[in-house]
Amino acid sequence: MINVLQQIKDKQPNWFSSEAMSFSNDIQYLGLQNDEKENYLIINTYGFTDMFDGVKKPHYRVKKVGEDYKIGELYENIFDTLKEAEEFIK
């Protein structure tokens, strides 16, 4: 079984730098593959939820990952739980 997250990191190491994580308020990354062998990056993030005096709140975002393990489009959906994000990519 391939480690999707490691493949993504190998292709785009700067995307996962501590500076990039800090700027985006990201907490953790998870690389997953669905039953159709499509790759996704799930991001656990605070995002910019604390802008304009908002309450800092963790949530999950999903990005499509290409066959070449390059990070692609960000889906607009915001998920409260990892399970919701995983259900989305099925």
C-alpha positions in Angstrom: 0.0 0.0 0.0 1.4 3.4 -0.9 1.8 6.2 1.6 -0.2 8.9 -0.2 0.9 11.7 2.2 4.6 10.9 1.7 4.2 10.8 -2.1 2.5 14.3 -1.9 5.3 15.6 0.4 8.0 14.3 -1.9 6.5 16.2 -4.9 5.8 19.5 -3.0 8.0 19.7 0.1 7.6 23.5 0.5 3.9 23.1 0.8 4.5 21.3 4.1 7.1 23.6 5.6 6.6 24.9 9.1 6.3 28.4 7.7 3.5 27.3 5.3 1.7 25.5 8.1 1.9 28.5 10.4 0.7 30.9 7.7 -2.4 28.7 6.9 -3.0 27.8 10.6 -2.9 24.1 9.6 -2.8 21.5 12.3 -2.3 18.2 10.5 -2.4 16.6 7.0 -3.7 13.3 6.0 -3.3 11.7 2.5 -6.0 9.3 1.5 -7.1 7.3 -1.5 -10.7 6.4 -2.2 -11.9 3.1 -3.7 -11.4 4.5 -7.2 -7.7 5.1 -6.4 -8.2 8.9 -6.5 -5.8 10.7 -4.1 -6.9 13.4 -1.7 -5.2 15.6 0.9 -7.3 16.2 4.0 -6.2 19.3 6.0 -7.1 19.7 9.6 -6.8 23.5 10.0 -7.9 26.5 11.9 -7.7 28.3 8.6 -8.5 31.9 9.0 -11.4 31.3 11.4 -10.0 33.8 13.9 -9.9 36.7 11.5 -12.0 39.7 12.3 -12.3 38.7 16.0 -13.7 35.3 15.1 -13.3 32.3 17.4 -10.4 30.0 16.4 -12.1 26.7 15.4 -10.6 23.6 13.9 -12.2 22.1 10.8 -11.3 19.9 7.8 -10.8 20.8 4.2 -10.2 18.6 1.2 -7.9 19.0 -1.8 -7.9 16.8 -4.8 -4.4 15.4 -5.6 -3.5 14.5 -9.2 -2.0 11.2 -10.4 1.4 12.8 -10.2 0.7 13.6 -6.5 0.6 17.3 -7.2 -1.9 19.2 -5.0 -4.9 20.4 -7.0 -8.2 22.1 -6.4 -9.6 22.9 -2.9 -13.2 21.9 -2.5 -15.3 24.6 -1.0 -16.8 22.3 1.6 -15.9 22.7 5.3 -16.2 19.7 7.5 -16.5 19.6 11.2 -15.1 16.1 11.6 -12.6 13.8 9.9 -15.4 11.3 9.3 -17.4 13.8 7.3 -14.3 14.6 5.1 -13.7 10.9 4.6 -17.3 10.3 3.6 -17.0 13.2 1.1 -14.1 11.5 -0.8 -15.8 8.1 -1.1 
